[in-house]
Amino acid sequence: MAIKAVLMDIEGVLGPLSFLEETLVPHTRERLGAFIAAHGEEDEEIEAALDEAGRLMGGFSLKSHEAEALLLRWMKQGRKPTPLKIIQGRIWQEGYAAGAFKAEIYDDAGPSLAAWKTQGLRLFSFSSSSELAQKLWLSSAGSDAESLLDGFFDTRMGQKVEEEAYKAIAQEIGIAPAQILVLSENVDELDAAASAGLTTVRIARAGGESGRHPAAADLASVILP
């Protein structure tokens, strides 16, 4: 069946993973304690995220220093629960607004998205970063990428290495799984997508093994199945 939609990651596909690892994550570690202290009891979204973090730990009510320690531990472990991602996105929002950093996207991203849009494809992102964080990344980069996307999915749909997350996204956008092309640099994520029946291509900007998935060096090199 012809591809009708493209579901793509931000990190490693539209923008460099190094921006997340070398800029955004260190900024979170530096600001986390002060952010929780400032917003944990005054901001409904952050309060709800901290409550959810406590629930995930067995229903505990976390004090500010306990919440900070928990979120830092999750980050160190590479875990990506939604409460952490919500708080990270808000911290990054403050950083963007203050001019602490500016995001990057790859040169091929904007033109490729525009070309696919012209062909009538629906375009979506699926990232472990929150919807807010995804939009901030793309808008900060000064490209048209954000406006070209039809929707943004995050961990509220499930984890990116879980088959069920991709089934949920396919149902949400109303397109048969086989007609959705998933682009990621992460083989584990592509394995989960393929198990859910979606079509996959690995974006291998840095090379490496692609497993059972076709590979493309960048978005401009993707050949739509």
N, C-alpha and C positions, 0 to 999 in steps of 0.2 A: 504494500500500500504506500501511496505517496506521503511524504512527510508534510504535516500541516502545522507543526509547532516545533520550536527549538527551546529546550530548557537548559540553561547554562549556569555554571558557577561564576562567581565574581572573581575570587582569588585564583590566579593561575590561568584563567580563561580570558576575562575582560581586563584584569589588572594584575600586576606582579604580586605574587605571594609574599615577596620580601617586604612590601609595604606593610602588610599585616604583621609579619613576624618581627620586623626591625623598628617599626614606628608605632603602630597602633597598640600592640600588646604591651610593650614597655611603658607607653603612656598610661595604659590602664593600671598597671602595677603601681606606678607613681602616684596616681590620683585616687585610687580606689577607696582608701580609708577616709580621706577628706570628703569624698563625694557621698559616701554612705552616711557620714556624720551630718552633712548638710541637708540631705534629701530623704533619709530613711524614715523620718517621722512627719514630713511635711508634704511629700509628693506621693500621690496615690499610686501611681504606676510603680515607683520604686519600692514603696511600702509593700505592695502586692507581690512584687518580685522577691523581696526578702522573705515574706511569709511563705511563698512557694518553695524557696530554697530550704527553709526550715522544715516544711512538710516533707520534702524529698529526703530529709535526714531523719525522718521518723516523727515529725510533728512538733519539733522543738521551736520555741520562740527564741530567736537569736539576738543576742546583744550586738552592738555595732562592731566590736572587735572580733566577736565570734563569726559574724557574717563576713567580715573582711578576710579572716583566716580561711574560712570555707571556700570562698570564691577564688582566692589565690591558690588554694590546694587544687581546686578543679582545673584552673588554668595550667598549673604545673603538670597535672595528670593528662592534659589534653582532652578533658571532658567538655561537653558543649551543651549543658542543660539550658533551657530557655531562660530561666531567671538571670543567669550569668550573661547571656547574650543581650538581654534587654538592658541591663545595667551598663555593659560595655558600650552599647550603642549610644546611650545617653552621655556617657563620659566622652566619647568621641565627638558627639555633637558639640559639646562645650569646647573641645580642642579645635575643631574646625572653625567655630565662630570666633575663637580667640586668635586664629591665624597660627596656631602651633604647628600645623602641618597642612599639606595639600596633597590630595590623592593623585595617583597616576593611572592611566589606562593605556593599553597597548595601541600603537598606531593603526593596527588592522581592525580594531574592535568597532569603532564608529562606522567606517565604510562597509564592513561586512554586515552589521546589523541593518544598516540602511538598505543594502542590496536585498537582504532576505525579506525585509518589510515590503519592499517594492514587489517582490515575488508573491506577496500575499500570505507569508508565513506569520503566525502569531509567535511572539517572543516573550519568554519568561526567564527569570533568574531563580535559582535555588541555592541558597548559601547558608552556612551555619551562622553567619552574622545576621542580626535582626533586620527586618525590613527597613527600619530607619537607617541602620548602618549602611545597608546596600545603597540606598538612595543618596546618602551623604557622600559615599565614595564616588559615585558616578557624577553627581552634580558638582562636587568639588574639583573634579578633573577638568571641568570646563568643556565637556563633550555633549553631544546630543543623545548619548546612550540611554540616559534615564528616560527621556521622552519616547524613545523607540520601543521600550519594553511595555508589554501589556499587563504585567503583574510581577509581584515579588513574593517568593515563598521563602520561609525560614523554618526554624526548628519546631514551630507550632504544628507543622505538618508531620513531624517525626525527624529522626536523625538521618543524615544523608547516606549512611551505610545500612539503612533498613529498607528492605523491599516494600514494606507497607507504606512508607512515605511516598514512594513514587506512584503506587496505586492510588493513594489519596489525591495526589496532584492531578493525575490523569482524570479521575472522577470530577475533581473540582473544575477543571477547564473544559470538560466534556469532549475530549478527543480520545480515540482509541489508543491504547498504549503504544502499539507498533508504529503509529503515525507521529509519535513524539520523539525527537532526536535529543538525546542528552549529551552535553559537552562538559567534560571535566578532565582535570589532570590526574585525578585520584582513581586508581584501578578498583579499589574496594567499593567506592561509590558507584562506579560504572557496573560492577558485578551486581550490586543490589538493584540498579535500574534495569539491567538486562533480565534479572530473575523476575522482575515485575512485568516483563514483556515489552519494555521500551527499547528503542533503537539507540545505540551508543557509538560515540567516537571519542577517543582520548586526545586531548589537546596536549601534545608532547613538546612544549617549547624548549624544555631542557633535555629532551631525549628520554631514555629509560625504557623499561619494559612496559608493554601495553596489554599483556595477557591476551585474552580472546577478542579484544576490541580493536577495530581499525584505528589508525592513528593519523593525526594531521599536525604539521609543524606549527600552524597558527590558524586563525579563523578564516583567513583568505584561502587557505589550502583545503578547507573542508569541502568534500564532495557530497552533496545531499543524496542519500540512498534513494 
